């Protein structure tokens, strides 16, 4: 019997309101006894009071009061999914939802742009020992850029990389600044054009911006002209926007072919990158084992769950006894590609004009 009682409480402990319900269900199903005259008299008295109140002037029940104390005209109707007061994370949302909750839309956050993480979130940022002086690797020479899934190093470091830029999370700047760790941003030009200043703030917090194409296409199997246009064009545009032309590249979806790597080299970049771990909705997924290894590259994205993802990546690195390091520091130095003399803009969702393409290649 004790076991059944414990199951009934579902681990909630003693509940003085739950016990009668539990015992009632354990009783044999006999016909319920008829009501006593005393119970009938009590019921009749309640009905009399209700009828008397309804007949006393025909007044309607008092309307609920608003927060300011004045009575409201009518109770507020439930909000529609897209209207003020809904719980979908749009302006006017008073549902108490936070950016850590799953299912938020890929739109503006209801929090102000300068809102910082709560003390609880800041307390979850692990601390790391200082990163060792980087030991750059040696890259192979040739007509194609190398394709790296990790940095072959024995130093106790790992690398956080963040892709795309579609969601501009209002807590990203404060969180990256508070963590005091280097991160690499592989940005898509069309994803950031509606708010390039957001990523300038992340750059000011220590992030380094690298290239991820103009329009986020799958490059595998596309022509050299098309791939060069996407790769060179994104590097040129990001260099014009942020004062440093990218030297690293990540193809969308991690899809590439020999043409991609040749275009990366021709566009003046040193290497193209895949990854070893991914983070989504606060969960780290591993390709090998259950632990971040020395030199591993971790992939996450600018998504509504940015805070949970960033904290999960930090914790995974910390649990492995490693320290976050900057990806570009582990590539050999080379001449910095020239930055275009003037910015070249393009409407969201469209490629840059042909005049922005480096060299004489055309799509």
Order of alpha helices (4+ residues) and beta strands (2+ residues): alpha-alpha-alpha-alpha-beta-beta-alpha-beta-alpha-alpha-beta-alpha-beta-alpha-beta-beta-beta-beta-alpha-beta
